[in-house]
Amino acid sequence: MAVREEAELGPGRLDTDDVLVRTMSEKDLEAIVRIDAVAMGRRRLEFYRDKIAGALRDSRVRMSLVAELDAMVVGFLMAQQHYGEFGRPEPTAVLEAIGVHPDWRSHKVGKALMRQFAMNARGLGVERIRTEVAWNDFGLLGFLEHEGFTPGARVVLERVL
């Protein structure tokens, strides 16, 4: 499937239109674990089993998504809405994880996931999305910068025990 620039697509078409983005479900677990394992170098089945179960149990808002191309899950995005955490009075969307299988990274899958996530969040009255990224994950940092993320006014602190 060739990726086309938006200007070449014609009126009303986007470069992400070929990517089906839908709400995540339990049946997506194995595909998500497979995609993540390619990036992380290990399978995190229990981690994602718990994350997906929690996302589906939370009846407030379902913000976690998967992306399909050719009827195959090729990417995922996990997020949730926070209300008032860390002294912020307004609702905030928190991007917890995003992954795209390397074979599909040039197909605008991440862009399609972020576009749908932003639309869903705006529809819920959210005006800000937050996330954390390892300082040396230059690929993800570059992607997020391209999607409009900038360093926030908060500092994440941690303590080794």
N, C-alpha and C positions, 0 to 999 in steps of 0.2 A: 504494500500500500504506500503510495508516494505521498509525502507531505507537501502541501502547497501553501504558498504565501497567501495571506488574506486578500491582498489586492488582486490576485489572479482568480479568486473564487467567484467573483460576481456579487451583486447586491444581496444583502441579507445572509450571506454565508460567512462562517468563521473557519479558521484553520483547524479548529478542534472539533468540527461537526462530525467527523468520522469516528470519534471516540465516544462510546456510550458510557456515561457516568451515571451510576445508580447508588442507592443506599446499600450499605454493607449488610450482609446477612451471615448467619452461622455457616452456611454452605461454602462461604468464601475462605474459611480458615486455612485450608491446606494451600490454596493459591497464595495467600498472604505470607504464610510461613516460607513457602518456596521462594518468593520474590525477596523477602527479607534475608533469607539464608545466603543468597548470592552476594548481597551487599555486606553482610556481617561475617560471613565465613563460618557460620554455625546456625543450626536450627533452634529457634526459640518458640517451640510449640506451646509450652505452658504459659509463657508470657502472653502470646497472642490469644490463646484460648481464654484466659482471664480478661484481657482487654476487650475482646469482642463480646464476651458474655456481659461484662459491665456496661458496654455501650448499648447493647440491646435491652438490658434490664432497665436502664435509665429512661423512664417514660417522658421526661421533660422535653428533650430534644435529641434527635438523631442526626448528628453531623458527620458521622464516619461514612466514607464513600469508597467504592471500587470503580475502576475503569476497565472497560472491555474493548478489545479489538478482535475482529474475526471470531466472536463468541468465546473469547478466552480472557480471563482476568489477567491484566498485564500491569496493573498499578493499584495502589490503595492510598487512602488518606484517613488518619484517625484524628478526631478532634472532639472537643466538648466545649460547652458554654459555661463560663464561670460568672458568678454573681457576687461582687464585693470582696473577692479574695485580695489579700495584700493591700487593703485600704482603698481599692478602686471602687467608686460608687456605681459606675456604669457596667453593664454586662460586657464581657470580653470573650472572644472565641480563642481557644488555645489549641494550636496545631501541635499534636503530640507525636505524630509519625507520618511520614510520607515515603512511599517507595514505588519505584518503577523498574520493571525488569530491564536489565541493560540492553537486551535485544530490541526494545521498544522505546528507548529514550529519545530517539530522533523523530518520534511520531507525535509529539505535542501532548503526550499523556499527562505529564505533570501539570502542564498549563491547563488542560481540560479539567483536571481534578481541582486545581486552585480556583479556576473560574467558577465552577459550580459551588465550591465551598464558600467563596466570597458572596455569591448570590444568595445562598441559603442563610448565611450569617446576617447579611444586610436585611433580609426578610424578617429576621427575628429582632431587629433593632440594634444589632451589634455594630459598633463603629470602629472597632480595633481588633486586630488579630495579633496574638503574641506567640512566640515559639522560642525554643532554646536550640542552639547548634554548637557542636564542638568547634572551638576556635580554628582548628586545622582541617575542617571538612570543607575544603575550598569548592568542591563541586556543588554541594548543597548550598553553601553561602552564595555562590554565583547565581544559582537558580533562584533562590529567595530574593536576592537583590533585583534580578530581572523581573520578579513578580511584585516589586514595589516595597519590599521590606527594607527597613533601615535600622541601625542600632537604636534600641529603646533607651529611655531615661532611667532604667532600673539596672542594678547590678545583682547578678546571681552570686550568692556566697555559698561556700560549702566548707565542711570541716572533716578532716580525716579522723576516724576513731580507731 
